[in-house]
Amino acid sequence: MEIVSTFIAEKTLTQMIISIGSVKCFIKRIIFKVLVKGKFWKYFINSKSSAQTLMYHRISDNKMIPGISPYGFEKHLKFLTEYYNIVPIKEILLDRKNNTEDPYKIAITFDDGYYDFYHKAWPLLKKYKIPVSLYVTTDFIDRKEWLWPDKIRTLLLSTKINKITIPNIGELVLTIDNYSENWNVIADLCLNHKKVERDDFLQSLSVSLDVSIEKEPDKGFSALSWSQLKEMSNEGLDIGSHTLSHAILTKIDDEQLYRELYESKAKIENMLDINVEGICYPNGMHLDVSDKTVNVAEKVNYKYGLTAYTDKNETVNVFKVQRIAATESVADFAFNLLN
C-alpha cells in the first residue's frame, strides 16, 4: 500500500510540474504577443550583450523528425528581420575581433546538409534576402554514409517488434508514444561509442528489431546533392564543413581526426570551387571539442569553429563559437535570444 501511495504521489508531482511548465509557457507566449504587437520587444534586447549565432538542422512538417516546420521557420525569419540585423557569421566574427560587437546582429547556421534545406529553407531565406551558412557532412552528400541518429529513427519507426532489451539500457517498450524517449536513450548510448563500435551496435540492433538498414538513407533522411549545393553557392549560400562522416572528433585517433577535418574541407572546395573557412563540430558539446581538435582545425586552415552549446563562463574563442538552438515556438525562441 505504501508503494502504491508513493507511486501516486510521484505521478501527481510529475503532472504538477508539467502543468506548471505549461502555464509558464502560456504566460510567456502571451507576454511575447503583447510586446511584439506594441513594438516593445526591441527594448528588451540587452545592449551590453554580444551578437548571437543560431543553430538549425532541419525544416520539416514530419513530427517524427526533430526540426522546425516551414511555417515556424518563416515566423522566425519575420521576427528576426524586424528586430535584428541578420548578417553573415564572418561579419560577427570580424566585429568580435575588432571589439565592435553589435547585440542586434545575428547569424543563421544550418548543420548536416539534408535535402529539405534546398526545398524548404532556401526558398524562404531567398524570399527574405537573408544570409546563411550551411555546414555539410561530405560522406553524407556523397551517399557513402547515413547520419547515424537517423539509423536509430528508421529502426524505431520501422520495427514490428513490441519490446527489446538492450545491454546497458534495459527493456524498451517500442510504441509511438515512447519513440522520442527510446531514441534519446539509444542515442546517448551511441554517443559513448567510437564509430566502429557504434556501427556494430546499430547493425546488431537492426537484426534484433528485424529491420534492414539500406546502403543509402530513406527519402526522409536523404542528403542534398553536389549540384544543389553548387546552385545555392552560386546564389550566395556560404558553405562550410561538418566533417567527412559526422564522427565525434574526440573519439577518433589522430590520423582519422586529420582526415575528417582536412579531407572534408578539400572535398567541398574541389566540388564547389570555393574557399571553406568554417568547421562545425559534430554533436558540438564541451566534451566533443578538445584542444587537439581545435589545433588540427587551425593547422588545416579553418578560420573558425562552431559548437552546439552556450556557456557564459567560457572564454571567447573563435574556434568555439557558441550557438543557440532554434525551437518551433517563436516566443520560446525569442526569449532564448535574451538570455
Secondary structure, DSSP 8 states (H G I E B T S, - for coil): -HHHHHHHHHHHHHHHHHHHHHHHHHHHHHHHHHHHHTT-GGGGS-TTS--EEEEE--B-S-TTS-SB-HHHHHHHHHHHHHHSEE--HHHHHHHHHTT---TTEEEEEEEE-BHHIIIIIHHHHHHTT---EEEE-HHHHTTS---HHHHHHHHHHH---SEEEETTTEEEE--STTHHHHHHHHHHHHHTS-HHHHHHHHHHHHHHTT----SS--GGG-B--HHHHHHHHHTT-EEEE--SS---GGGS-HHHHHHHHHHHHHHHHHHHT----EEE-SS--GGG--HHHHHHHHHTT--EEE-S---TTS---TTSB--EE--S-HHHHHHHTT-
